[in-house]
Amino acid sequence: MLHLPGSAITMYRMICLLALFATLPVFAADDGWATCFPRRGNCFDAEVNGMTVTALNDPKLAASLERLDHHASDLAWQVPKPLSTRDALLVVTQVNAAGKVHMGERVTEETMVIPLDGQSLSSSAQTTPEDSVRIEGAPALVEKNLLTDRHLAPGRYLLRIKYSGSENWDRKTALLEVRD
């Protein structure tokens, strides 16, 4: 173990503090990093069936839904109007100004549909390559359950929309309601 005299420790602490203060302008700059870092969906925009996903401003609702499914713990978004059971689910994403610097080139998007009111989703297991995980340079094969029908039964759902760029990723958790 290396023992340093008191003056060396003081100097080391000062250097560490100076290094910390030197980075503050980087974090204070409005380049989107502070917006993107929490991975709460602020670095990309999403549309569900042509409707822009908007902020959910009801903390009591979010807390009550967390009792139904743990994925609701980061619920911060909503689809503003209910979908009809006749509507096929279509999710479209696009990097926004805050995320443009941090996300890199667009790579993939993935949406997980989580029923909250006991609905049953028809799905089938499919093996697909996962580019974010590589084994000896090749994408790993993973098994995913993919919806066999894009029409959803009536009820409430969580949509966990993951947007992955070549440099970073972000995720929105949005509340969706489907009615007859």
Disulfide bonds with the S-S distance in Angstrom:
Cys36-Cys43 1.67
